[in-house]
């Protein structure tokens, strides 16, 4: 079975993108959120646009 990325509907702070990535990579969501914050500052805000696009495009996993 092919592994697919889906936003998490239970581990949500803003949109569930980080929770979904944590489920996909099987890591703690705190690490993903810290990486987003660091990359947000390093990329001069570009990661905010990426986050919003992922929030819009990625489907929600109703089981999570």
Buried (B, 14 or more C-beta within 10 A) or exposed (E): EEEEBBBBBEBBEEBBBBBBBBBBEEEEBEEBBEBBEEBBEEEEEEBEEBBEEBBEEBEBBEEB
